[in-house]
Amino acid sequence: MEKPIRILLQTTIPASEDDWSIERFSLLRDYLKSLTDQNGFPLCQVVARNRESDAEGNDPILSTLEHSEFDELWLFAVDTGNGITPAECASINGFRQRGGGSLITRDHEDLGSSICNLDGVGAAHYFHTHNPDSDESQWQIDDTETTSISWPNYHSGHNGDYQRIIPVEPIHELLHTPDSPSRYIQFFLSHPHEGAVGVPTEANNARVIAMGKSLISDRLFNLAVAFEREQDAAGNTLGRTVAESTFHHFADHNWNPDMGAPSYVTEPVGDGLKREPHTLEDIKTYVRNLALWLATAYLNADARAYNPVRSQSLLNISR
């Protein structure tokens, strides 16, 4: 590679020791930084930061993202509804219009609902009071253990445990793995109250790629929706995007529960990862796949790196 993939890991809240600040995604950051290409060179250049505000109340990076050199935005919407300003939304939309790839994730109920204002992918996120699921049968509490949290709150297991996913056919390349005889990722990390994602009615380039199953109700729910590249009405080739049901698939507390969580997190911690640590390798494979898949538009467009081939050869990099 001539240059590594430039990834921005960004939260929608200011720095706070007792919240889901970017410092609580340090294992994700370090893993991305550890990846190398087939020649041993760094695959990713990672910037991890919390939200900041300039004199106009806008984050100086998010509000100018379309003009930045970043290839990807991994946005962890951990706010209570006011995490992204109109100027930031416009720039994030412009970033995708110039081909930038993005992972947009949130959590239960209305946590992270400011992302509803993003074009395309915003409509893929269903909240309690913002853009609720059009299927009203989903408007019910699933996690009955934490009574202070309302729907959507699908219980895939405790933090510190893992869940077996249900890949949606045809199996998407984001779920491919060169290390498993099954040829696809089997496990995601668990969370007692995951949010809801789905395919927007107007989207022709998106589909659900993986589903989970509640351990309380046996209800199925969507884990991730992938948006392929497409041209918009203005002729822009939009970058790839993934809508994820919860940021806990990527948080330190879920990768290693011993690293702790904000003080308001009181749910019991599971020991699934400690008993079967190999399951964590699947989420690492998924992260590696995301880094490459979201960047493909850039890798092909301007020859800053080798020209990858889809599917398995695209994933041929070192751990």
C-alpha atoms as a printed R data frame, in Angstrom:
    type eleno elety resid chain resno       x       y      z
1   ATOM     1    CA   MET     A     1   0.000   0.000  0.000
2   ATOM     2    CA   GLU     A     2   1.217   3.509 -0.760
3   ATOM     3    CA   LYS     A     3  -0.823   5.015  2.063
4   ATOM     4    CA   PRO     A     4  -2.861   3.458  4.888
5   ATOM     5    CA   ILE     A     5  -6.637   3.760  5.143
6   ATOM     6    CA   ARG     A     6  -7.366   6.886  7.165
7   ATOM     7    CA   ILE     A     7 -10.061   6.179  9.760
8   ATOM     8    CA   LEU     A     8 -11.761   8.605 12.152
9   ATOM     9    CA   LEU     A     9 -13.198   7.021 15.312
10  ATOM    10    CA   GLN     A    10 -15.537   9.640 16.743
11  ATOM    11    CA   THR     A    11 -18.071   9.909 19.561
12  ATOM    12    CA   THR     A    12 -20.968  12.370 19.672
13  ATOM    13    CA   ILE     A    13 -20.235  13.524 23.254
14  ATOM    14    CA   PRO     A    14 -17.423  15.546 24.840
15  ATOM    15    CA   ALA     A    15 -14.773  13.758 26.847
16  ATOM    16    CA   SER     A    16 -16.097  12.374 30.128
17  ATOM    17    CA   GLU     A    17 -14.510   9.840 32.464
18  ATOM    18    CA   ASP     A    18 -17.926   8.455 33.417
19  ATOM    19    CA   ASP     A    19 -19.527   8.049 30.005
20  ATOM    20    CA   TRP     A    20 -18.970   6.253 26.699
21  ATOM    21    CA   SER     A    21 -16.120   8.509 25.610
22  ATOM    22    CA   ILE     A    22 -13.728   7.430 22.873
23  ATOM    23    CA   GLU     A    23 -11.277   6.251 25.545
24  ATOM    24    CA   ARG     A    24 -13.671   3.325 26.111
25  ATOM    25    CA   PHE     A    25 -13.027   2.149 22.544
26  ATOM    26    CA   SER     A    26  -9.267   1.813 23.001
27  ATOM    27    CA   LEU     A    27  -9.101  -1.903 22.140
28  ATOM    28    CA   LEU     A    28 -10.815  -1.233 18.813
29  ATOM    29    CA   ARG     A    29  -8.420   1.646 18.121
30  ATOM    30    CA   ASP     A    30  -5.358  -0.426 18.978
31  ATOM    31    CA   TYR     A    31  -6.531  -3.399 16.944
32  ATOM    32    CA   LEU     A    32  -7.094  -1.260 13.848
33  ATOM    33    CA   LYS     A    33  -3.643   0.243 14.318
34  ATOM    34    CA   SER     A    34  -2.111  -3.236 14.573
35  ATOM    35    CA   LEU     A    35  -3.406  -4.426 11.194
36  ATOM    36    CA   THR     A    36  -0.909  -4.723  8.361
37  ATOM    37    CA   ASP     A    37  -1.167  -5.362  4.642
38  ATOM    38    CA   GLN     A    38   0.402  -8.296  2.814
39  ATOM    39    CA   ASN     A    39   3.767  -6.508  2.806
40  ATOM    40    CA   GLY     A    40   3.768  -5.813  6.532
41  ATOM    41    CA   PHE     A    41   2.945  -2.118  6.243
42  ATOM    42    CA   PRO     A    42   0.262  -0.499  8.450
43  ATOM    43    CA   LEU     A    43  -3.182  -0.993  6.963
44  ATOM    44    CA   CYS     A    44  -4.876   1.821  8.903
45  ATOM    45    CA   GLN     A    45  -4.041   5.240 10.222
46  ATOM    46    CA   VAL     A    46  -6.459   5.910 13.075
47  ATOM    47    CA   VAL     A    47  -7.541   9.123 14.771
48  ATOM    48    CA   ALA     A    48  -9.762   8.606 17.833
49  ATOM    49    CA   ARG     A    49 -11.474  11.634 19.348
50  ATOM    50    CA   ASN     A    50 -14.476  12.894 21.280
51  ATOM    51    CA   ARG     A    51 -16.810  15.643 20.238
52  ATOM    52    CA   GLU     A    52 -15.565  19.203 20.638
53  ATOM    53    CA   SER     A    53 -17.379  22.496 19.979
54  ATOM    54    CA   ASP     A    54 -16.119  25.633 18.261
55  ATOM    55    CA   ALA     A    55 -17.537  29.136 18.701
56  ATOM    56    CA   GLU     A    56 -20.584  28.209 16.604
57  ATOM    57    CA   GLY     A    57 -21.193  25.012 18.584
58  ATOM    58    CA   ASN     A    58 -19.957  22.719 15.799
59  ATOM    59    CA   ASP     A    59 -17.330  20.025 16.044
60  ATOM    60    CA   PRO     A    60 -14.371  21.325 13.994
61  ATOM    61    CA   ILE     A    61 -13.684  17.924 12.425
62  ATOM    62    CA   LEU     A    62 -17.211  16.634 11.815
63  ATOM    63    CA   SER     A    63 -18.357  19.967 10.401
64  ATOM    64    CA   THR     A    64 -15.556  19.905  7.810
65  ATOM    65    CA   LEU     A    65 -15.360  16.158  7.228
66  ATOM    66    CA   GLU     A    66 -16.155  16.338  3.510
67  ATOM    67    CA   HIS     A    67 -12.975  18.399  2.997
68  ATOM    68    CA   SER     A    68 -10.773  16.201  5.180
69  ATOM    69    CA   GLU     A    69  -8.361  13.463  4.131
70  ATOM    70    CA   PHE     A    70 -10.232  10.765  6.047
71  ATOM    71    CA   ASP     A    71 -11.385   7.722  4.102
72  ATOM    72    CA   GLU     A    72 -13.754   6.416  6.768
73  ATOM    73    CA   LEU     A    73 -15.896   7.658  9.663
74  ATOM    74    CA   TRP     A    74 -16.745   5.242 12.485
75  ATOM    75    CA   LEU     A    75 -19.341   7.225 14.430
76  ATOM    76    CA   PHE     A    76 -20.379   6.088 17.912
77  ATOM    77    CA   ALA     A    77 -23.622   7.920 18.676
78  ATOM    78    CA   VAL     A    78 -23.628   7.843 22.474
79  ATOM    79    CA   ASP     A    79 -25.614  11.052 22.972
80  ATOM    80    CA   THR     A    80 -29.170  11.469 24.224
81  ATOM    81    CA   GLY     A    81 -30.409  13.142 21.047
82  ATOM    82    CA   ASN     A    82 -28.336  16.279 20.519
83  ATOM    83    CA   GLY     A    83 -25.003  14.886 19.434
84  ATOM    84    CA   ILE     A    84 -24.818  16.164 15.849
85  ATOM    85    CA   THR     A    85 -25.546  19.694 14.647
86  ATOM    86    CA   PRO     A    86 -27.093  20.531 11.239
87  ATOM    87    CA   ALA     A    87 -23.699  21.708  9.972
88  ATOM    88    CA   GLU     A    88 -22.098  18.417 11.007
89  ATOM    89    CA   CYS     A    89 -24.890  16.407  9.383
90  ATOM    90    CA   ALA     A    90 -24.408  18.319  6.149
91  ATOM    91    CA   SER     A    91 -20.669  17.673  6.156
92  ATOM    92    CA   ILE     A    92 -21.078  13.973  6.986
93  ATOM    93    CA   ASN     A    93 -23.542  13.737  4.097
94  ATOM    94    CA   GLY     A    94 -21.007  15.494  1.861
95  ATOM    95    CA   PHE     A    95 -18.329  13.073  3.031
96  ATOM    96    CA   ARG     A    96 -20.422  10.138  1.836
97  ATOM    97    CA   GLN     A    97 -21.213  11.944 -1.423
98  ATOM    98    CA   ARG     A    98 -17.488  12.111 -2.190
99  ATOM    99    CA   GLY     A    99 -17.168   8.386 -1.554
100 ATOM   100    CA   GLY     A   100 -16.293   8.262  2.127
101 ATOM   101    CA   GLY     A   101 -17.216   5.052  3.943
102 ATOM   102    CA   SER     A   102 -18.951   5.081  7.307
103 ATOM   103    CA   LEU     A   103 -19.990   2.887 10.207
104 ATOM   104    CA   ILE     A   104 -22.866   4.519 12.089
105 ATOM   105    CA   THR     A   105 -23.876   2.920 15.376
106 ATOM   106    CA   ARG     A   106 -25.958   3.700 18.471
107 ATOM   107    CA   ASP     A   107 -27.691   1.834 21.324
108 ATOM   108    CA   HIS     A   108 -31.082   1.276 23.011
109 ATOM   109    CA   GLU     A   109 -34.247   3.408 23.128
110 ATOM   110    CA   ASP     A   110 -33.286   6.975 22.057
111 ATOM   111    CA   LEU     A   111 -29.561   6.759 22.750
112 ATOM   112    CA   GLY     A   112 -27.819   8.235 19.720
113 ATOM   113    CA   SER     A   113 -30.994   9.435 18.012
114 ATOM   114    CA   SER     A   114 -29.244  12.491 16.567
115 ATOM   115    CA   ILE     A   115 -28.056  10.254 13.703
116 ATOM   116    CA   CYS     A   116 -31.628  10.112 12.372
117 ATOM   117    CA   ASN     A   117 -30.832  13.386 10.604
118 ATOM   118    CA   LEU     A   118 -28.176  11.805  8.381
119 ATOM   119    CA   ASP     A   119 -29.157  11.096  4.787
120 ATOM   120    CA   GLY     A   120 -29.837   7.462  3.928
121 ATOM   121    CA   VAL     A   121 -28.282   5.648  6.861
122 ATOM   122    CA   GLY     A   122 -30.167   7.804  9.375
123 ATOM   123    CA   ALA     A   123 -33.440   6.241  8.274
124 ATOM   124    CA   ALA     A   124 -31.982   2.784  8.951
125 ATOM   125    CA   HIS     A   125 -31.855   3.500 12.699
126 ATOM   126    CA   TYR     A   126 -35.094   3.029 14.634
127 ATOM   127    CA   PHE     A   127 -35.548   4.690 18.016
128 ATOM   128    CA   HIS     A   128 -38.297   5.042 20.615
129 ATOM   129    CA   THR     A   129 -39.436   8.594 19.836
130 ATOM   130    CA   HIS     A   130 -37.427   9.265 16.657
131 ATOM   131    CA   ASN     A   131 -38.024   7.308 13.454
132 ATOM   132    CA   PRO     A   132 -39.661   4.299 15.170
133 ATOM   133    CA   ASP     A   133 -39.872   1.006 13.305
134 ATOM   134    CA   SER     A   134 -42.814   1.022 10.878
135 ATOM   135    CA   ASP     A   135 -43.679  -2.443 12.190
136 ATOM   136    CA   GLU     A   136 -45.602  -1.568 15.332
137 ATOM   137    CA   SER     A   137 -45.325  -5.146 16.596
138 ATOM   138    CA   GLN     A   138 -41.701  -4.238 17.428
139 ATOM   139    CA   TRP     A   139 -42.847  -1.476 19.774
140 ATOM   140    CA   GLN     A   140 -42.468  -3.613 22.870
141 ATOM   141    CA   ILE     A   141 -39.906  -4.081 25.595
142 ATOM   142    CA   ASP     A   142 -37.641  -7.065 25.022
143 ATOM   143    CA   ASP     A   143 -35.090  -6.696 27.821
144 ATOM   144    CA   THR     A   144 -37.098  -7.150 31.025
145 ATOM   145    CA   GLU     A   145 -34.046  -7.162 33.311
146 ATOM   146    CA   THR     A   146 -33.258  -3.426 33.108
147 ATOM   147    CA   THR     A   147 -36.685  -1.871 33.631
148 ATOM   148    CA   SER     A   148 -35.470   1.732 33.253
149 ATOM   149    CA   ILE     A   149 -34.819   1.212 29.525
150 ATOM   150    CA   SER     A   150 -37.660   1.025 27.018
151 ATOM   151    CA   TRP     A   151 -37.844  -0.329 23.481
152 ATOM   152    CA   PRO     A   152 -36.011  -0.935 21.280
153 ATOM   153    CA   ASN     A   153 -33.886  -2.968 23.697
154 ATOM   154    CA   TYR     A   154 -33.208  -6.454 22.354
155 ATOM   155    CA   HIS     A   155 -31.463  -8.723 24.874
156 ATOM   156    CA   SER     A   156 -28.683 -10.623 23.077
157 ATOM   157    CA   GLY     A   157 -26.924 -11.535 26.330
158 ATOM   158    CA   HIS     A   158 -24.916  -9.814 29.033
159 ATOM   159    CA   ASN     A   159 -21.903  -7.606 28.492
160 ATOM   160    CA   GLY     A   160 -18.953  -9.975 28.583
161 ATOM   161    CA   ASP     A   161 -20.821 -12.685 26.681
162 ATOM   162    CA   TYR     A   162 -21.105 -13.466 22.985
163 ATOM   163    CA   GLN     A   163 -24.091 -14.170 20.738
164 ATOM   164    CA   ARG     A   164 -24.422 -16.528 17.795
165 ATOM   165    CA   ILE     A   165 -25.478 -14.517 14.760
166 ATOM   166    CA   ILE     A   166 -27.785 -15.545 11.928
167 ATOM   167    CA   PRO     A   167 -26.169 -14.558  8.601
168 ATOM   168    CA   VAL     A   168 -28.669 -13.484  5.949
169 ATOM   169    CA   GLU     A   169 -28.297 -15.238  2.608
170 ATOM   170    CA   PRO     A   170 -26.455 -14.617  0.399
171 ATOM   171    CA   ILE     A   171 -23.763 -14.263  3.030
172 ATOM   172    CA   HIS     A   172 -22.242 -10.810  2.769
173 ATOM   173    CA   GLU     A   173 -18.486 -10.443  2.353
174 ATOM   174    CA   LEU     A   174 -18.350  -8.517  5.645
175 ATOM   175    CA   LEU     A   175 -19.058 -11.859  7.322
176 ATOM   176    CA   HIS     A   176 -16.474 -13.887  5.407
177 ATOM   177    CA   THR     A   177 -13.561 -15.301  7.352
178 ATOM   178    CA   PRO     A   178 -10.513 -17.112  5.970
179 ATOM   179    CA   ASP     A   179  -9.898 -18.832  9.318
180 ATOM   180    CA   SER     A   180 -13.163 -20.716  9.876
181 ATOM   181    CA   PRO     A   181 -14.313 -23.936  8.179
182 ATOM   182    CA   SER     A   182 -17.831 -22.485  8.131
183 ATOM   183    CA   ARG     A   183 -16.478 -19.667  5.964
184 ATOM   184    CA   TYR     A   184 -18.404 -16.966  7.787
185 ATOM   185    CA   ILE     A   185 -18.403 -15.164 11.109
186 ATOM   186    CA   GLN     A   186 -20.503 -16.956 13.728
187 ATOM   187    CA   PHE     A   187 -20.278 -14.687 16.771
188 ATOM   188    CA   PHE     A   188 -20.840 -11.043 17.702
189 ATOM   189    CA   LEU     A   189 -20.471  -9.668 21.217
190 ATOM   190    CA   SER     A   190 -23.588  -9.501 23.393
191 ATOM   191    CA   HIS     A   191 -25.399  -6.609 25.013
192 ATOM   192    CA   PRO     A   192 -28.512  -6.701 27.250
193 ATOM   193    CA   HIS     A   193 -30.365  -4.002 25.309
194 ATOM   194    CA   GLU     A   194 -29.413  -3.547 21.653
195 ATOM   195    CA   GLY     A   195 -31.034  -0.945 19.443
196 ATOM   196    CA   ALA     A   196 -32.962  -1.484 16.214
197 ATOM   197    CA   VAL     A   197 -31.884  -1.119 12.584
198 ATOM   198    CA   GLY     A   198 -33.586  -1.957  9.306
199 ATOM   199    CA   VAL     A   199 -33.672  -1.224  5.595
200 ATOM   200    CA   PRO     A   200 -35.337   2.112  4.809
201 ATOM   201    CA   THR     A   201 -38.309   1.809  2.435
202 ATOM   202    CA   GLU     A   202 -36.671   4.105 -0.115
203 ATOM   203    CA   ALA     A   203 -33.303   2.295 -0.109
204 ATOM   204    CA   ASN     A   204 -32.542   0.137 -3.140
205 ATOM   205    CA   ASN     A   205 -28.904  -0.497 -2.281
206 ATOM   206    CA   ALA     A   206 -29.180  -1.766  1.295
207 ATOM   207    CA   ARG     A   207 -29.901  -5.076  2.984
208 ATOM   208    CA   VAL     A   208 -29.756  -6.734  6.378
209 ATOM   209    CA   ILE     A   209 -26.623  -8.880  6.572
210 ATOM   210    CA   ALA     A   210 -26.901 -10.397 10.057
211 ATOM   211    CA   MET     A   211 -29.576 -11.009 12.667
212 ATOM   212    CA   GLY     A   212 -29.588 -11.859 16.353
213 ATOM   213    CA   LYS     A   213 -32.012 -13.707 18.607
214 ATOM   214    CA   SER     A   214 -33.201 -12.437 21.973
215 ATOM   215    CA   LEU     A   215 -32.302 -14.681 24.883
216 ATOM   216    CA   ILE     A   216 -35.416 -13.484 26.714
217 ATOM   217    CA   SER     A   217 -38.179 -13.558 24.096
218 ATOM   218    CA   ASP     A   218 -36.634 -15.576 21.216
219 ATOM   219    CA   ARG     A   219 -37.507 -12.646 18.941
220 ATOM   220    CA   LEU     A   220 -35.261 -12.077 15.940
221 ATOM   221    CA   PHE     A   221 -33.771  -8.633 15.399
222 ATOM   222    CA   ASN     A   222 -31.375  -7.028 12.926
223 ATOM   223    CA   LEU     A   223 -27.745  -6.546 13.874
224 ATOM   224    CA   ALA     A   224 -26.358  -4.768 10.817
225 ATOM   225    CA   VAL     A   225 -27.569  -3.188  7.565
226 ATOM   226    CA   ALA     A   226 -25.057  -2.679  4.743
227 ATOM   227    CA   PHE     A   227 -25.434   0.043  2.114
228 ATOM   228    CA   GLU     A   228 -23.572  -0.560 -1.126
229 ATOM   229    CA   ARG     A   229 -22.182   2.198 -3.322
230 ATOM   230    CA   GLU     A   230 -24.693   3.873 -5.626
231 ATOM   231    CA   GLN     A   231 -25.150   7.097 -7.540
232 ATOM   232    CA   ASP     A   232 -27.449   9.738 -6.126
233 ATOM   233    CA   ALA     A   233 -29.622  12.126 -8.164
234 ATOM   234    CA   ALA     A   234 -26.729  14.584 -8.454
235 ATOM   235    CA   GLY     A   235 -24.422  11.951 -9.934
236 ATOM   236    CA   ASN     A   236 -22.316  11.461 -6.794
237 ATOM   237    CA   THR     A   237 -21.086   7.929 -6.093
238 ATOM   238    CA   LEU     A   238 -22.034   7.440 -2.462
239 ATOM   239    CA   GLY     A   239 -19.634   5.630 -0.171
240 ATOM   240    CA   ARG     A   240 -20.470   2.364  1.497
241 ATOM   241    CA   THR     A   241 -22.152   2.530  4.902
242 ATOM   242    CA   VAL     A   242 -23.097   0.150  7.703
243 ATOM   243    CA   ALA     A   243 -25.840   0.777 10.270
244 ATOM   244    CA   GLU     A   244 -25.088  -1.231 13.432
245 ATOM   245    CA   SER     A   245 -27.567  -2.034 16.221
246 ATOM   246    CA   THR     A   246 -25.246  -1.114 19.100
247 ATOM   247    CA   PHE     A   247 -21.856   0.439 19.701
248 ATOM   248    CA   HIS     A   248 -21.294  -2.252 22.336
249 ATOM   249    CA   HIS     A   249 -20.092  -4.566 19.578
250 ATOM   250    CA   PHE     A   250 -16.954  -2.376 19.611
251 ATOM   251    CA   ALA     A   251 -16.599  -1.124 23.217
252 ATOM   252    CA   ASP     A   252 -13.776  -2.097 25.599
253 ATOM   253    CA   HIS     A   253 -16.296  -3.287 28.205
254 ATOM   254    CA   ASN     A   254 -17.576  -5.870 25.742
255 ATOM   255    CA   TRP     A   255 -14.188  -6.937 24.384
256 ATOM   256    CA   ASN     A   256 -12.762  -7.184 27.924
257 ATOM   257    CA   PRO     A   257 -15.263  -6.639 30.787
258 ATOM   258    CA   ASP     A   258 -12.393  -6.215 33.269
259 ATOM   259    CA   MET     A   259 -11.776  -2.791 31.706
260 ATOM   260    CA   GLY     A   260 -14.994  -1.531 33.278
261 ATOM   261    CA   ALA     A   261 -17.862   0.710 32.215
262 ATOM   262    CA   PRO     A   262 -19.463   3.995 33.303
263 ATOM   263    CA   SER     A   263 -20.818   3.887 36.863
264 ATOM   264    CA   TYR     A   264 -24.436   3.923 35.700
265 ATOM   265    CA   VAL     A   265 -23.983   0.532 33.999
266 ATOM   266    CA   THR     A   266 -25.283  -1.836 36.671
267 ATOM   267    CA   GLU     A   267 -26.237  -4.974 34.714
268 ATOM   268    CA   PRO     A   268 -24.457  -8.211 35.672
269 ATOM   269    CA   VAL     A   269 -21.394  -9.079 33.591
270 ATOM   270    CA   GLY     A   270 -21.172 -12.412 31.783
271 ATOM   271    CA   ASP     A   271 -18.146 -14.683 31.577
272 ATOM   272    CA   GLY     A   272 -18.683 -16.095 28.072
273 ATOM   273    CA   LEU     A   273 -15.587 -14.453 26.618
274 ATOM   274    CA   LYS     A   274 -13.438 -15.627 29.509
275 ATOM   275    CA   ARG     A   275 -14.651 -19.193 29.071
276 ATOM   276    CA   GLU     A   276 -14.385 -19.150 25.268
277 ATOM   277    CA   PRO     A   277 -11.955 -16.367 24.295
278 ATOM   278    CA   HIS     A   278 -11.739 -17.618 20.703
279 ATOM   279    CA   THR     A   279 -15.161 -16.073 20.038
280 ATOM   280    CA   LEU     A   280 -13.599 -12.611 20.195
281 ATOM   281    CA   GLU     A   281 -11.676 -13.429 17.029
282 ATOM   282    CA   ASP     A   282 -14.899 -13.201 15.033
283 ATOM   283    CA   ILE     A   283 -15.547  -9.573 15.997
284 ATOM   284    CA   LYS     A   284 -11.907  -8.795 15.179
285 ATOM   285    CA   THR     A   285 -12.377 -10.368 11.754
286 ATOM   286    CA   TYR     A   286 -15.538  -8.294 11.308
287 ATOM   287    CA   VAL     A   287 -13.651  -5.116 12.253
288 ATOM   288    CA   ARG     A   288 -10.893  -5.943  9.773
289 ATOM   289    CA   ASN     A   289 -13.483  -6.619  7.075
290 ATOM   290    CA   LEU     A   290 -15.219  -3.320  7.827
291 ATOM   291    CA   ALA     A   291 -11.977  -1.345  7.509
292 ATOM   292    CA   LEU     A   292 -11.335  -2.793  4.058
293 ATOM   293    CA   TRP     A   293 -14.890  -2.908  2.749
294 ATOM   294    CA   LEU     A   294 -15.744   0.673  3.689
295 ATOM   295    CA   ALA     A   295 -12.547   1.922  2.043
296 ATOM   296    CA   THR     A   296 -12.882   0.086 -1.260
297 ATOM   297    CA   ALA     A   297 -14.224   3.141 -3.095
298 ATOM   298    CA   TYR     A   298 -11.058   5.044 -2.187
299 ATOM   299    CA   LEU     A   299  -8.692   2.178 -2.864
300 ATOM   300    CA   ASN     A   300 -10.103   1.767 -6.351
301 ATOM   301    CA   ALA     A   301 -10.692   5.429 -7.104
302 ATOM   302    CA   ASP     A   302  -7.357   7.142 -6.624
303 ATOM   303    CA   ALA     A   303  -4.758   4.352 -6.456
304 ATOM   304    CA   ARG     A   304  -3.560   5.409 -3.001
305 ATOM   305    CA   ALA     A   305  -3.256   1.701 -2.266
306 ATOM   306    CA   TYR     A   306  -3.330  -1.627 -4.026
307 ATOM   307    CA   ASN     A   307  -6.462  -2.333 -6.044
308 ATOM   308    CA   PRO     A   308  -8.285  -4.963 -3.964
309 ATOM   309    CA   VAL     A   309 -10.421  -7.732 -5.341
310 ATOM   310    CA   ARG     A   310 -13.754  -8.425 -3.715
311 ATOM   311    CA   SER     A   311 -14.342 -11.270 -1.265
312 ATOM   312    CA   GLN     A   312 -11.568 -13.457  0.166
313 ATOM   313    CA   SER     A   313  -8.599 -11.851 -1.580
314 ATOM   314    CA   LEU     A   314  -9.707  -8.512 -0.152
315 ATOM   315    CA   LEU     A   315  -9.231  -9.947  3.341
316 ATOM   316    CA   ASN     A   316  -5.749 -11.347  2.788
317 ATOM   317    CA   ILE     A   317  -3.929  -9.309  5.392
318 ATOM   318    CA   SER     A   318  -2.055 -10.120  8.587
319 ATOM   319    CA   ARG     A   319  -3.636 -10.019 12.003
